[in-house]
Each structure stands twice: as structure tokens, then as C-alpha cells.
Amino acid sequence: MSRILKRLEVSHAPGLTQKELFLSNEDLLPVGPETRTWKAINFFAFWIADSFNINTWMIVSSMVQNKLSWWQAWICVWIGYGVVAPFIVLNARPGAVFHVTFPVVARTSFGLYGSLWCTFNRGAMACIWYGVQASIGGSCMLVMLRSMWPSVNSIPNHLPASSGTTTKDFMAFFLFWLISLPAIWFPIHQIRHLFTVKAFVVPAAGLTFFIWCIVKAKGVGPVLSQPSGLHGSELGWAMVSSLMSCISNMATLVTNAPDFASRAQRPSAALWPQLISVPVTFSLVSFVGIVVSSSSEKIYGDAIWSPIDLLARFLDDGPSGATRFGVWFISASFIIAQLGTNISANSISAGCDLTALFPRYINIRRGGYIAAIVGLCMLPWKLLESSNSFTSYLSAYSVFLSSIAGVMITDYYVIRRGHYRVADLYHTNHDGWYWYTFGFNFRAYAAYIAGILINVVGFAGATGRSVPLAATRIYEMSFFTGFGVSSLVYIVLNYVFPVPGMASSFEEVDLSHQVETAGDRSVESFTQERSDSKDKLEYDTRLEPVQV
């Protein structure tokens, strides 16, 4: 058994203690210059690619289904994604400057061991999201197969009703899941090419779909002239809830922003491209979704809010060869869209997190495959049975991640103000900045729990229990309440109980002088240099810091 476990280990230096094996492997060390390949154009392509996915359409559709007018829903989309973009940029900054991923950045605020819960929390959610996106991708696959072989729609069902799916639906889901596996193999610095391809192919398909529906309907349809069914405070809170759905949709990308930013050639590459492209791309895609669904009402008498359901409707009643080809092209492009989204937001996120949880046996690639297996086993289609259950899931999801992001961003910008000691992130000596109390920062955990507690009562209300209206309103703004409370509590606790490395001025520096050269070393040499003697771990902070 021990021989098998030994063969399963990833690369690491020989003779390390169990504590040291728990803190580092190749994928946890600072990214080397040779793999810092993401330029500004790659971040633009990343967000163009990420915005074109079915989930973006589903969120805006739920807004109109909840009686908002199209322009009210579109305003919510602009505000929601416009507000969340700065949070992505803020949390990406440590990764772009010091070239470390989210699990390592989390150590700076939660502690060497305390960060593991945050990592597990986000990793588990990434695995769940992998399954959700794969389920949506399976719907795209089924439509594409129907456009090629119409008899696919007649496959008899052999699954019980309790399964929540049918034989043909599960077959399509499994095929999408299967073709996703090769993409997980590629490392982060190479997978950017997938997003570049997606950034060209999928928008072209979306524009084709947009024009096709308008021509087919001989207009944009009645939804664009439909007034709001809500008024007064009811309308106001419906818009708040809607824009929060947009923010909650990005919660995982806020927390895992350092993962991709760690591959940036320069910190600026992860700044303006993300700040601009997030609200613009998601808003444009949402507008296309609104117009397409509005056109469907003029064509069929009812608004069809899922683009995949609309494409499937095109295949009913003996479609022409041209129609089948058009459906094939658009559905195939949506498959690429879902694949890219699943890799960027979920597979890589889960891979980075599981690497930090089990660095002795798991790297980013293995972690990505574990996420795929979890996504297959969790029956994700049950989360998508209705728009209400889907948006409820999104809101609950953001409660936990917003509190983590609140602590991390506050620690970097307010407490330590850009000052790092990168080498201290990889050893357990008690004089390290991030050792705190036995590897746990109680200040961070108190703030994190406070950010969750303020939303607990409202969360109970979302599950069907009777709660005060005020608690419901607080929960409807769960990202901001969680982030704000955790941030304020963390600031107060750090001034009452100061931590090592608190700074009076903002300057992004590595006081341990490791970040410039770590990329040229293997995990063995990096670890060995830190463990040769305790003297090498005691840095003289009076030295002029390394400017990053």
C-alpha cells in the first residue's frame, strides 16, 4: 500500500517533513517567468469567451420572468457586472504582482492552515458548478445531435422519473462531460488559446442567432414593448435581487481571480482588460438573449427564454437542411462556450484548491479531473429545474465566498498594504508572518463568520421559513453584506490585535526577496533553500525591499 501511495505522489523535494509536504508543490510555488504568458489581449479574450455561455442568458431571463421590463433587467445587468468587476480586479492584484494562486494568497490572511477551510469551501463550490455547467452543456449536445440525426429525439427512456433526467438527456450530458476531459489536461498558461478560439467562434454564433431570430420573427417581438409588472418598493427590491444574481454569478471568479492573474506578464495586464470587459461583454450577451427570447414569442406565441430550448424548437416540425445546419453551428458553438466556461471558472479553480488541500498527491491537472468526477456524480440537472431554485442557489453560494473575499481584499489593501513575505508562505517557523496562532488567524475567522451570520436568518427565509422582512432584505444583498461586515470586523480586530507586517503606506513589495527568482527554481531547490538552516528563514526587514 505504501508503495502505491509513493507512486501517486507529485514532484517534491526529498526528506521534507509532513508539515512542509502540506505547504508546497510545483503548482503552489510562485509562477516562473516562462509561464507568465497572459497578456492584456488574453484577459480580454477570456472575458469575451466567459460571457458567452447559457448561464448568462438564464440569469437575465429569470429577471424578465419575475416581471421586470427588458430595459429594467438590462440596467440590472449593467450595474451588477459593473459593480463586481472592481472586486475581481482588486482580488486579482496579489496574484498578478507576486504570481501566486488563490490558495496561497488566502494564507496571507487566514493563516497557513486556516486557509484550508476557505480553499475547501471554494473548491467544493467549483466542483458543484462544474456539474451545473456540464449539465447545460449536455443540453447543447443533445440539440446538436438532433440537428445531425433527428432520430436521437426518439430514443426511448429507461430511467425512472425520480432520476430527474431521461436516457437521451443523460447520454448527451455524458458526451459533453467526456469531451471536456482532454481540455483539463492543459496547464493554465496554455489553456489561454482555448479562450482565444472561443472569443471568435462563439460571438459569431451569437450574432448569427440574433439576426436569424429577428428575420424569422420579422421584428424583435413584444417583450421589448412589455411594461414592468412591478411598481414602487416591490420593483426596487426586485431590481436589487436581480443585480445581486449577476454579482453572485461571479462570486467564484472574484475569489479565484489570483489563479489566472498569477500568469500575467505584467500586473497591468490583469487590471484594465478585466475592469472594462466584464460589464461590457456580459451586458451585450444579455441584450442578445433578451431580443432572441422576445423574437421567439412572436414566432411561437410564448417567450422561450432558454436559447437551447429555442434551438430545439427550430428542429420540430420537419426543418429544412439549412435550418438544421444553422442549429448545428449555433449549438456546436454553445458547446465550445460551455466547455471554456467550465474550464475557466470551475476546473482550474477546483484544481488549484485541491492542490492546496493535498499537495503531496494532487496537482492542478489531477484536481481538475476530480472536479469532473464530482460534477458527474452530483446530479446537477436537479439544480436547473426552475429559475427560482437556480437563483436561490446563486444567492446562497455568494454568502460564503463574499466573506472570504472581504477578508482577503482588506488584508492586502488596508492591513498590510501590498507588503508580502513570499517565503513565509511555505514554511511553518513561528517567526513567519503567516503562522499567526498555530497556523490560524483568529481575526480572519471571526470576520468570516460575522459576514456569514448576518445573512443566516435571511437564508432560512429563502428555504421557506417565516423570517422578518428586514432579514430577507439583508439576504437579498448577501454579497455586499457579507463582504462589508467581514471587512469591517477584520479591520477592527487587526487594530485591537495587530498582526506582523502591518504597514502605514501602500507599496507592493516582497520583503523576503523571493518572488523575482522563485520562477527559475524547481520545487526542490526553492524548498531546500528555505530549510537548510533557520538563519535563512530570518529575513532582515531593514533591507531595501524588492520592488515588484
Disulfide bonds with the S-S distance in Angstrom:
none
